Amino acid sequence: MTKDDSTAPGTVPSLPPTAGKESMAFTLNDLLTLTKFRLSALVIVTTFVAFWLRAGAQMNFWLLLHTIIGSTLAAFGAAVFNQLMEIEPDSRMTRTADRPLPAGRISPSLAFGLGWLLSSMGLIHLVHRVNMEAAALTALTLATYLFIYTPLKKQSAVNTLVGAVSGALPPLIGWAGAAGLSDKPEAYFRWSLLWEPGAIYLFMLLFLWQLPHFLAINWMYRDEYRRGGFVMLANDDELGARTSRHALAWAVAMLLLMFYPVAYGLVKLWLFLPVALLLNAWLCQRALVFQKNPERATARRLFFGTLIYLPIILLITALAWK
């Protein structure tokens, strides 16, 4: 969102020439792209894992299903609004120019209605079928992603940190959802759920993981981001020294985080720590190679390393969870 062409979920943005056509010739793939289905799958997985870990032997399948449904609908809605707010910059970047909105295959008015429908259905579903905490955290995720992160992409490289916060909230939704309804009517919002060691660990894991992941993407596509008018850490870092240094620092921070669940007795030490440290050392090695030799190939290996890392560390955590 630009300073002089700002948009929000309450307005329909001005469009580039290619997006002015009210075309309805869209496909299922266009709808999947509009809702960022692959990225939304991360919301589903992390919400599920957090719910599973907190519920333990008290697993309520229907409560889990309703938590997943609500959070997924909201994630789809957020993705639609995000693309509505970025039609113009998306049209200027090669990697996003063929998205359904800048390409004109889906009209903004249709996307606007779909975004509101998905977001509102997700929040309402969580309020009525799960609990107020899960719904409030989902609303916070939407607000952070749409009203802080998306506008900030045009103004400051700090947007990467803010985006990591919004991306780390879904595990908290699953964690809160597993708590079910409060047995104390006066407890309108149970803040204590957010300070439980398990919730803090999962939030920090997702927060830290996103930083080397997105920094690698930022540097590989820095020309594209500049063309789109986005302010990223890698924009003026042609040699990659600054970006790779940050990526390595966050990877090391993630390695140090592995001691947190051990210190709080959340996991079986003998099963979790050796494998977790080995996995994190492997990722740090990829980040170190990128730092010593910043080029597209090493950034790409770090990026794919983060994709391999996340499901494995979540699996290790689940297997070792007490």
N, C-alpha and C positions, 0 to 999 in steps of 0.2 A: 504494500500500500504506500503510495507516494504522499509527500506532504501536501501537494496541491490537488491530489486526486484520491483522497482517502475514502475507503469504503469500509463498511461493517455489515454484520448480519442483518441490519435494519434497512440497508439500501442496496440497490442494484447498481453495480459499477458501470462507468463509461467503458466502451469497448473499442478494441482495435478494429480496423476495417474488416478483417477476416471473421470476426465474431459477431458481426451485426446481422447475419442472416438467421432467420428463425427456422433453422433446419431441424427436421425430426428424423433424419436418416442416421440414427445412431444404433449401435449394436450393443450386445451384452458386454463386450469387451470395453466399450466406452463407459458403461455404467460402472464396471469394475475399476476402471481408471479414475473415474470421477469420485468414487468412494475410497480410492487408494486401498484397494482390497488387500494387497500384500502387506502394506504397512499396518493396516488395521488388524491383520492376523497376529502381529506382535502384541497388540492390546489383548486379544483373546488368550494367547498363550500365557502372558505374564499375569493376567487377571486370574486365570485358571490355577496356575501354580501357587499364587499367593493364597487363594481360597483353600486349596488342597492342604497347604502346609499349616494354616491356622486351624482348619476344621479337624484334621487328624481323624481319630476314630469316630468323631461326632459328625462325619460327613453327611450333609443333607443334599441329595442329588438335585431335588427340585429347586432348592435355594441357589445352588450352583448354576443351574440352567438359567434361572431368571437373572442372576448377576451377569452372566455372560451375554445374554440377550440384550439387556439394558445398556451395558457398557459398549457393546459392539455397535448398536444402533447409534449411540452418541458419537462414537469414533467415526462412523460413516458420515454423519451429519457434519462433524468438524472438518473432515476432508473436503466435503463439497463446498462449504463456506470458505475454506482456505483457498481453493482454486477460483472461486468467485472473486475473491479479493485480489487475486494475482493474475487475472486474465492478461493484462497488458505486459507485465514482465515475462510471463510464460510464452507469450507470442514472439518475444525477441530472443528466446533461448532455443537452440536447436533441439536439445534433449526434451523440451516440454512443449514446443510449438504445435505438435500434433495431438495434444490433449484435446478432448472433445469440446471444451469451452473456447479456447483460442482458435481452434480449427473450425468452429461454427457448426459442429454436428449436434450439439445440445445447446438450446437457448438459455441465456442467463435466468430468464423468468422461470423456466422449468427447474433449473438447478436450485434457484432460490427457494422455491416451494418444497423441493425434495429435501434440501438441507434443513429447513424448519421442521418438516414432518419427521425426519429421522431423529434429529436432536431432541425434539419435544417428546416423541414416543419413548426414546431411551430414558430420559429423566423421569417421566411419569411412571414408566414400568418399574424403575428402581425404587421410587417412592412407595408404590403400592405393593410391590412383590418382594422387595428385599428389605431395605431400611433407609432411614434418613441420612445416615453417614455415607453410605455408598452413593446415594443420589447427590449429596452435597459435594463429595470429592469429584464426581463426574462433572458437575457444573463448574467446579474450580478448574478442572482440566480444560474444558471448553473455553472458559474465560481467559486462562493463561495462554492457550494456543492461539486463539483468535484475536484477542484484544491487546495482548502484550507482545507475544512472539512474532506474529505475522507482521504487524506494523514496524516492529523494531528491526526487522530484516533490512529495511530501507534506511536505517538510521545509525545502527551501531553493531559492531561485531560481537557485542555482549549477547546478541540474540541467540547464539549457539548455547550459552548457559541457560537462558530462559527456556529454550526449546527442550533442553535436556530435563528441566524440571517438569514440564508438561508431559514429556514422554516417560517420566519415572512415576507419575501418579497412578496409572492403571493397576500396579500391584497393590497399592493402598486401597483401591476400590474393591479388589478381590478379598483383601485381608478384612476390610470392614464388612463386606457382604457376608463373610463366613460367620461373623458374630451374630447374625440374625437380628431379630427384634429385641429391644431392651426389655428386661423383666421389671424395670423401674420406670413407670410412666413419666416421672418427673425428669428423667434423663433424656432431654430432647436431642442432644448431640453428645456422644461419648468421646470426648477428646482423648481420653486415655488410650483408645485404640491406636491412635497415631504414634504414641510414644512407646509402644511395645517393641522390644528389641528386634523381633522378627520383622515388623513393619519397617523399622529404620534400616535394617540390613537390605531388604528387598528394594526399598526406595533408592538407597545409595548405590546398590549394584547396578540398577538400570540407569541412574543418573551418570555414574562414572563410565559405564560401557558406551554410552552414546557419544561421548566426547572424542575419543580416538576414531570412532566409527565415522562421525560426521566431519571431523577435521580432515580425514583422508579424502572424503568425497569433495569437500570444499577446495582442497588443493588441486585435485585432478581436474575439476571443472571450474577453476577460478576465472577463466576467460568467459565462460558462460554466465557465471554469477555477475561479473562486471557488466556484461551486455544487458543483463536483466535489471541492473540497477540495485543489486543486493550488496550490502556491506558485510563482508566476511573477513575473518582473520587472514585468510590466504590471498585476498585480492591483490595486495601489493608485495606479496612474498614470492617473487619469481624464483628465488633460489631454494625456497622451502625450509630455510633454517628456522624461522619463527614457528611455523605451523608444525613441523616435525618435533620441535622441542616441546611444544605444548602437548602433542599427542603422546609423547613418551612420558611426560610428567603425569598425565591422567592414567596411563596404563600402569605406572608404578603405584599410584594411589589405589588403583583397583586391586593390585596385588596385596597391599597392606590391609585392605578391607577384609581379606580372607581370615584375618585373626579375630575380627569382631564376633562372628557367630560362635567361634570357639570360646572366646572369653565369656560370653553370656550363656554358654552351655546349650546352645540351640541345636548343635550337631554333634555327632560322634566324631571325636577328634581324629582317631586312627583311620576312619574311613574318609573323612572330608579333607583335612588339611594337606596331606601329602599330594593327593591328586589335584586339589585346587591350586596349590602353590606351583606344581609342575605346569598346569595349564596356563596360569598367569605368567609364569616365566617364559613360556613359549610365545605368548602374545607380546610381552615386553621385548622379547628378542626381535620380533617383527617391527615393533615400534622403533627399536634401537637401529635396526638396519635402515629404516626410513630416515631416521635422524642423521645417520652417518652419510647416507647417500640418497638425498631427496630427489627422487625422480618418479615418473608416473608408474613404473613397474613396481617399485617398493611401496608406494602409496596404495597401489591396487592390492598388493599382497597383505598389507595391513588391513585394508577394508574387508577383504574376504576372510582374513583371520578373525575379525570381530564377529562376522556372521557365523563362523564355526564355533567360536568361543561361547556365545550366549546360550544356545540350547544345551551345550555340554555342562556348563557351570550350573544351570538350572536343574539339570538331571542329577548332577552330583549332590547338589544341595538337598534335593528331594529324597534321594537315597540315604543320605546321612542324617536327615532331620530326626530329631528325637520326638 
